[in-house]
């Protein structure tokens, strides 16, 4: 790939290889949503995709879409929610620094967005999965996916499940996965609307006219330089920078060596191209963090750091556990669990049974376990003593774990070594308006340039909830397509 990211002047282009009203770079969830809405707005749409087919990271994901405010699925399953309640949770869980304007638009438009997905062929089964887990192991359509029902958020907003999962059968990553079942009907709708894809195209540079307006893209296809003209606007939807080692080292060094985006094409190219035109960035240090521990086991034990202290309610969203482990506790974590709780947890259905590691240390007493683990004398003992004292009353005043998971830790007792069991993807990117216009560092929109998805800074700042990437990628992707087509 060329290292030159500087804008190319349109007057230097002698031949336009392709031309359309709206040109979209990237055919994942943000790109397909932008394409559909641009086409429905009367625009001729061309999508440039780096790989050999549509899908992007979205098609390889679990397919969770974060939606609420009283969607048809929530109502059918008896859950009350409102845009205000959803907003209260998102501002608390996705901050500090969460974009209130974007979250407001997202929450207020969430029911309509759910209906849009359904109207475009995405199927959500009317069944609820209420167990701890990263994902739903079967084909249920709704789950808690952000710690809404756990401390401290269950005191901030009324808990409501918002993880909407497209229905699938014989679930596995790929064409049997939730992400594929989200992308497939949307890609079919785009095709029916006349959206034209060009595959194996790597975008390289933005093309601008003499007034600084974005009017196209320079790219490479099969090693050949090509130029694509956009009569109305360009939409960038090429994903995060999780696989750009230099950008990660510069902006999000805590993820050095541990990228976990679904596809390695997430190289930050679109961010760099827009930066070269003066685009502003936001929350470039923000990251999702996956934690390689099984939620069914974690909820039944206690997680401690290298000082033998608890630091997170173990029944919360595992992504929050991951963030607090990596970013606040030096990636040091141990799961303390007794034999009966371990056996009970291992007997449950889980989407992540491969995270059910064998304990590294087993002992007859907490004092012995503490010594075997090399923890400072008395630290783990005091932690377990305080936990057990309150467990007798079924409560956890220290961190607020729900009473159903607060059980006395007995013997024999074990510890699972979960140090360095984290990976993640970046959440920061181009600063955009609620209408998906890319903002210049001056605060003004860059004419003709729009963006959505993980190449932008969306509804997440510091925190994360599963489903927000597909959610805000599709929601603001739609906005990008509409805005570009209007131009």
Secondary structure, DSSP 8 states (H G I E B T S, - for coil): --S--S-EEGGG----SEEEEEEEE--SHHHHHHHHHHHHTT--EEEEESSSSS-TTGGGS--EEE--SS-HHHHHTT----HHHHHHHHHHHS-SS--HHHHHHHHHTHHHHHHHHHHTT--B-S-EE-SS-SS-SSS-SEE--SSTTSTTHHHHS-----EEEB--SS--TTTTSHHHHHHHHHHHHHHHTT-EEEESEEEEEEEE-TTS-EEEEEEEETTEEEEEEEEEEEEE----STT-HHHHHHH-GGGTT-B--S-TT---HHHHHHHTTTB-EE-TT-EEEEE-S-HHHHTTSEEE-TTS-B-S-TTS-HHHHHHHHHHHSTT--EEEEEHHHHHHHHTS--S-GGG----SEEESSHHHHHHHHT--TTHHHHHHHHHHHHHTTT--TTT---GGG-----SSEEEEE-TT-EEEEE--EE-B-TT-EEEBTTSSEEEEEEE-GGGB--S-SS---TTHHHHHHHHHHHHHHHHHHH-
